[in-house]
Amino acid sequence: MATIKEESSNKIFGGWQKVYSHESAELGCSMKFGVFVPPQAESGPVPVIYWLSGLTCNEQNFITKAGSQQHAAKHGFLVVAPDTSPRGCNIEGEEESWDFGTGAGFYVDATAEKWKKHYRMYSYVTKELPAVIAANFNVESDKTGIMGHSMGGHGALICAFKNPDQYKSVSAFAPICNPINCPWGVKALTGYLGDEDKDAWKKYDACELVKKYNGPPLEIFVDQGKSDNFLTQGQLLPDNLVNACTLAGVPIVMRLQEDYDHSYYFISTFIGEHFDHHAKFLKA
């Protein structure tokens, strides 16, 4: 069994919000992740949802700001919230900017020499962490959903498209939909993957991946605030995702929410409806 260490535990809505640490083989460092254990887990295995956070976040942002626990408790979901990057790897330059390096792993497996040993968030989220969860918690691993915000929304979408048999449901808040065509994405993909092979970038772009999706039926559910400053700056490009999904025949619900921004105030307003979306597929 994978060894994990409990760092904190708080009773909430009949369940427990916990934080654990473990030594990650994929990332080569100690990592923390949040786990909400619903009361239903005491009597049998429960579905599991992974939440992927955005730039500058760690495992704390979602579990303290989103108000997710009451909804997870209602549906009986175990919710896992990992950190967004390796920590303390002492790589030159990893602390220089807020949108690259620490807190900005972008859910890719780096191939650039400088980053490839530690920056393997894609494999961490899709392989190592699910194995840790399955070994330590009472979950139905065949009933797994994934959701996220901003950079993490990008992560949730690509994980779902790249692993059609692993995730039964997916949703996102203000995702970076088309990273090969936005400043954040170009910076991250250039840094982690290099710029010699731009085709390699497409392996981590939801708009490109959905074109080749041939797995089980998947319904994409996205909320986007209309007053999100990153929307107007061209970082998120939701229209590109809608167009790509439409052309690919993959159902998508893209809701534009009047006056809402990019913050956790926005997320906490609609998080319950996202859990309802996942329940349609994880509790069927």
N, C-alpha and C positions, 0 to 999 in steps of 0.2 A: 504493500500500500504506500502511495506517495505520502511523504511526511510533510504535514502542515502544522503551523504554530498559530494558535489563537491569540490575536493581539487585542481584541475588544469584543464585548458582547452586550447588547442592549435589548431588553424586551420592548416590543412595539407591535401593536395590533394583533396580539395573541401569538406572534412569532418572535423570531430573534434576528436582529441585524448584527451580523458579526463581521469582523475583519480578520483575515489570516495572512500569514507570510509563508513563503516557501522558497527553496532554492530552485531556480529555473534552469534546466539543462539547455533549453533553446536559446535563452537570452544570456546565460552565463553570469547571472547576478541574482540577488534576493529580490523577490517581487511580492507586493501586497495585492490582495483582491478582496472586495466586499462580497458577502453572501447574505441574502435575506432568506431565512429558513421559515417557511410558513407553518402554521400550526398543523396543517394536514399531513406534513411529513412525519409526524409522530405515529401515524396509523398506516402509512403505506408510501410507496414511491410516488413522486410528484413530477410534473413536467418542469423543464428548466428553460429560462430565458437569459441570454447574455446581453448585457448593456455595454456598448462601447462609447466612451466619452470623447470629447473634442480636444482641440489644441489647448495646451497649458494645464489640462486637468490631471488628476490622479484618481485613485479609487474612492476618494471622499466626496467629490462634487455631486455625483448622482445620488448617493445614499443619504446625503444631508439636505439636498435642495429640491429634489424632484417630487417628494411626497408619494413615492411609488409603493411604499410598504402596505398601505391600506388596500390598494388595488390588487397587489400580489397576494395578500392574505385572503381577499375575497375569492380569488380564482384558484388559490392553492398552487401558486408558482414559486419555485425556488429561483431567485434572481442573482446572477453573478455579475459583478462590476469590476473588471480588472483595471489596472493602471494603463496608461497610454504609451508608455515607452520603458525601456530599460532604465535603471537608475544606478548612478555611481560607478559607471564603467571607465571613467577617466579617459574618455576619448577626446582628443584635442578638438575644440570647436563645438562640443555638444551643448555647451551652456551659452553660446554666443547670441542666439536669437530665439524668440518665443515660438516661432512657427517652424522650427527645424531642430532636431536633436532631442534633448530631454523634454518630455511632455508632448512630443510631436512625432511619434513613431510611424504614423500614417498607415498602420496595419499592412505593411509590406514586408517581404523578406529581402533585405538589402543584398545587393551583389557587388557594390563598390567596395574595394579592398578595406577601406578605413572603417566601414560600418557593418560588414557582412557577418562578423563573429557574434555581435550582440543584437543588432537591430533586425530581429526576426519575429516581429509582432504578429504577422499573419500566421505563421506556424504555431506560435504560442497560443493564439486565440482559438485556432481551429483544431489543434491536435493536443498540445501538452495540457492546457488548462481543462478541456473537457475530460481528459483522462484523470486528472487530479480530482475533479468534481465527482466523476463516476465512482472513484475509489473511496471517497470520504463522505458522500452524502446519499440520501435515499431518493434517487432520481430515476425517472423513466428517460433514459438517454435517447430513446427513439422518438421522444416528443420534445424537441428542442426548437426554440425560436431565437431570433436575434434582432436587436434594435440598437439605435445609437443616434448621436447628435453631432452635426457638423462633420469634422474629420471622422468621428465615430459613426455617423450616418453613412458616409462613404464606406467605412469598414464593414458595417452591417450588410450593405447592398452587395459588395464584392464577395463577401464570405458566402452569402446566400446563392449568388449566381455561380460561384466556382465550386460549390459543394451541394449540389441539388438533392442528394440523399441524406444530408446531415441536418438541414433546417427545414421545418415544416411551415414556418411563418417568418415574415420580416417586416419591419417598419422603421421609419427614420424621421427625425426632426431636423429640418434645415440641412440636409446632407450636402456635402461637396459632391455633386452629381457627375461632373465631367472633369476630373483633375488634370487630364492632359491638356486642357484648354483654359485653365485658370491659374493665376499667379501662385497661390499656395501650392497647388498640385505640381506645377512645373518646377518650383523650387525643391519640393520634397523628392520628386521622382528623379530629377537631375542629381540631387545629392546622394540618394540611396541606391539608385540603379545606374547612374551615369547617363550621358547624353549621346553615346555612340549608337545605341540600338533603341530607337524610339518605339519600335514594335513591342519591346519588353514593357513599356509603360502601359500599353493597352491591356495587359494582364491584370491591372489594378484599376481599371476605369469602368464604372458601372455601365456607362453608355456604350462602351465597346463590348463588354461581356454579355449584355442582354441580347445582343445580335446573335450570339451563338448558343444561347440558353436552350437546352433540349431536355430538361429534367421534368419532374412532376409539376402539375399546375401550381403556380406561385402568384399570389396577389400582393402587389406592392402597395404599401400604405404610407403616405408621406404628409406631414404637416410643415408648412412654410409660412413664417410671418411676413406680411407684406411691408412692414416697417423695419425689416432686418437690414441693417446698414451693409452687411456683407452681400446681401442680395443685389443691392444697387451697385456695389463695387465689382460685380461680375465674378465673385468667388464661388457661387453655388450652382448657378446655371440649371435650375429645375426644368425649364422648358426643354432643354436638350434631352433630359431623361424621359420626359413624357413622350417626346417625339421618337426616341429610340425604342421605348417600350411598345408604343403604338405600331411601329414598323415591324417589331418582332412578334407581335401578337401576345405580349405579356400584359395582363391586366394591371393597371395602376390607378390608384386614387390619390390625386395630388390636391390637397386642400390649401388654399391661400387664405390665411387668417388676418383679417383687417386689424391694423394698428399693433399687432404683436411683433416683437423684436427677436433677437437671437438668444435671449437669456433663459435662465431656468424659471423665470416667471412664466414664460411662454410654455416651456416643457411641462411645468407642474399643472398648468391649466388643462392640458389635453392628454396627459399621461394615462389617465383612466381609460380613455377611448382607445389608446394603443394596446393596453392590456386586454380590452374587450376584443380587439381585432385578433390578437394572438390566441385568445381563448377559442375562437371559432375553429381554429386548426389544431390546437394542442389538446383540446378536450373533446374532440369529435369521437 
